Amino acid sequence: MKILTFLLFLVPTLAFSQIKPGEKEDALKIHQLIEQYSQARETRDTVLLKEILTEDVDQLVSNGEWRNGIREAVDGMLRSSTANPGIRKLHVEKIKYLSDEIALVDCRYVLTDPNGSERNLWSSFTVVFIKKSWKISAIRNMNPTRGN
C-alpha cells in the first residue's frame, strides 16, 4: 500500500514536471552567475565583471541611462556604486528559459544605503550560454511606482 501511494504521487510529478533535464543544473549555475554579479558590484571587481558579461552587453538603469558594450557598462556600474553606496542584494524570483542557450532572470533588487533605508527595485537579466558558461547579455533595472 505504501508503494502504491508513493507511485501515485511520484508518477504525476515526473510526468508533468516543468523542469526539463538539465534545467535544474542550469538554474543553479544561473543563480551563481547572479550572485557573482552582485559580489562583483559590491567589491567593484572589474575583472570578474568582464568575465561574466558579454562583450555586447547592454544595460538600462532605473534613471533611464543606457549603457552599451562592456566598457560603458562596467564604467557605469563603478560610477553608480560610488555615487550610491550601500549593500546590493539580488534575489532571483524567476527564471524563464527561451531556449537551451537563453534565459530571462527576474530578480528583486534591494539597495540598502549606509543609513539603513532601502530602495526596492526589480532587475531583469538576459543570460546566454556561450563558451560552456552562462553570461549576462542584458540588464534592465526598474523602479516600480506601485506594488513593492
Backbone torsions as a table, in degrees:
resi	resn	phi	psi	omega
1	MET	NA	-40.8	179.1
2	LYS	-64.3	-38.0	179.7
3	ILE	-66.4	-41.9	179.5
4	LEU	-62.8	-43.8	178.3
5	THR	-62.0	-43.6	178.8
6	PHE	-59.4	-45.5	-178.9
7	LEU	-66.1	-36.1	178.5
8	LEU	-62.8	-31.5	177.7
9	PHE	-86.6	-33.3	-175.7
10	LEU	-74.4	-45.9	-174.9
11	VAL	-59.6	-50.0	178.3
12	PRO	-61.2	-35.9	179.5
13	THR	-63.4	-44.7	179.5
14	LEU	-70.4	-40.6	-175.8
15	ALA	-71.7	-34.1	-173.3
16	PHE	-114.2	15.3	178.9
17	SER	-61.6	137.9	-179.4
18	GLN	-82.6	-14.5	-178.3
19	ILE	-93.1	122.3	178.4
20	LYS	-78.8	159.9	175.3
21	PRO	-55.4	134.0	180.0
22	GLY	92.9	-24.3	-178.4
23	GLU	-68.6	-31.5	179.3
24	LYS	-64.8	-44.2	177.7
25	GLU	-64.4	-42.6	177.6
26	ASP	-62.3	-41.0	179.4
27	ALA	-60.1	-40.9	177.4
28	LEU	-63.2	-43.2	179.6
29	LYS	-65.7	-37.2	178.7
30	ILE	-68.7	-40.8	174.8
31	HIS	-58.0	-43.9	178.9
32	GLN	-63.1	-40.1	178.5
33	LEU	-59.9	-45.9	180.0
34	ILE	-65.1	-37.8	176.8
35	GLU	-65.0	-41.2	177.3
36	GLN	-61.7	-42.0	178.5
37	TYR	-60.8	-47.0	179.8
38	SER	-60.4	-44.9	180.0
39	GLN	-64.8	-43.0	179.4
40	ALA	-62.5	-37.8	177.1
41	ARG	-66.0	-44.0	-178.8
42	GLU	-61.8	-43.2	-175.1
43	THR	-94.2	-1.0	-178.2
44	ARG	56.2	43.4	-177.5
45	ASP	-86.4	92.7	-177.0
46	THR	-69.1	-29.5	178.2
47	VAL	-63.7	-47.8	179.1
48	LEU	-64.7	-42.8	178.9
49	LEU	-57.1	-43.9	-179.0
50	LYS	-68.2	-23.2	176.8
51	GLU	-78.2	-31.7	-172.6
52	ILE	-102.3	-6.9	177.1
53	LEU	-103.4	147.0	173.6
54	THR	-76.9	159.0	179.3
55	GLU	-59.6	-35.9	-176.7
56	ASP	-99.0	23.1	-179.6
57	VAL	-53.6	145.9	171.1
58	ASP	-134.0	150.1	-175.6
59	GLN	-138.6	133.9	171.9
60	LEU	-113.7	116.3	-177.5
61	VAL	-94.5	168.0	-170.8
62	SER	-63.5	-20.3	177.8
63	ASN	-88.0	2.8	176.9
64	GLY	96.3	-2.7	179.6
65	GLU	-73.5	133.5	173.3
66	TRP	-97.3	137.1	173.3
67	ARG	-122.2	118.0	-176.5
68	ASN	-114.3	126.4	-179.6
69	GLY	89.7	157.1	-173.2
70	ILE	-64.4	-39.0	-178.6
71	ARG	-63.7	-48.7	-179.8
72	GLU	-64.0	-39.8	-179.6
73	ALA	-65.0	-49.5	-178.4
74	VAL	-64.2	-44.9	178.1
75	ASP	-59.7	-43.3	179.2
76	GLY	-64.9	-38.8	178.3
77	MET	-63.4	-41.3	178.9
78	LEU	-65.5	-43.8	177.5
79	ARG	-60.0	-44.4	-178.5
80	SER	-64.0	-43.7	179.9
81	SER	-64.0	-34.9	178.4
82	THR	-73.3	-44.5	-177.8
83	ALA	-72.5	-27.9	-178.1
84	ASN	-124.4	73.4	-178.1
85	PRO	-65.6	153.7	178.3
86	GLY	149.3	-175.2	-179.5
87	ILE	-100.7	126.3	179.3
88	ARG	-105.0	127.8	177.5
89	LYS	-127.4	131.0	175.7
90	LEU	-113.3	128.0	179.3
91	HIS	-117.7	110.9	-179.9
92	VAL	-64.4	123.9	178.7
93	GLU	-100.3	-36.7	-174.4
94	LYS	-158.0	142.1	171.9
95	ILE	-121.3	125.8	178.4
96	LYS	-117.8	116.5	-179.8
97	TYR	-83.4	123.6	176.0
98	LEU	-91.4	-25.7	175.1
99	SER	-162.4	-173.6	177.5
100	ASP	-69.4	-18.9	-176.2
101	GLU	-116.5	2.1	-177.5
102	ILE	-137.7	133.7	176.8
103	ALA	-143.1	149.6	172.4
104	LEU	-102.7	133.5	-177.5
105	VAL	-123.2	116.2	178.3
106	ASP	-99.0	131.1	-176.2
107	CYS	-132.2	145.6	164.3
108	ARG	-77.6	135.7	-178.1
109	TYR	-123.8	110.3	-177.2
110	VAL	-112.4	121.9	177.4
111	LEU	-111.1	114.5	179.5
112	THR	-103.4	116.3	-178.1
113	ASP	-78.6	168.8	-177.3
114	PRO	-56.9	-23.8	178.1
115	ASN	-82.5	-6.7	178.5
116	GLY	96.7	-4.8	178.1
117	SER	-79.9	149.0	-175.1
118	GLU	-112.4	143.1	166.9
119	ARG	-109.1	123.5	179.4
120	ASN	-102.7	112.5	-177.5
121	LEU	-121.1	177.0	170.2
122	TRP	-120.1	146.2	170.8
123	SER	-130.0	139.1	176.5
124	SER	-124.1	128.2	-178.2
125	PHE	-114.4	136.1	167.0
126	THR	-100.0	120.8	-179.4
127	VAL	-116.0	145.1	-178.0
128	VAL	-129.0	146.8	179.2
129	PHE	-97.7	107.0	178.2
130	ILE	-136.7	145.1	179.0
131	LYS	51.1	44.5	174.4
132	LYS	66.1	21.5	175.0
133	SER	-152.3	159.0	176.9
134	TRP	-84.6	136.6	177.8
135	LYS	-134.4	156.4	179.4
136	ILE	-87.9	124.1	-178.5
137	SER	-104.7	-27.5	-179.7
138	ALA	-154.1	147.6	178.8
139	ILE	-134.1	133.2	175.0
140	ARG	-127.3	116.9	176.8
141	ASN	-101.6	135.5	-178.2
142	MET	-128.4	141.1	176.6
143	ASN	-110.8	94.5	-176.1
144	PRO	-66.0	142.2	178.6
145	THR	-91.6	-18.6	177.9
146	ARG	-140.4	161.0	171.1
147	GLY	74.9	25.9	177.4
148	ASN	-61.4	NA	NA
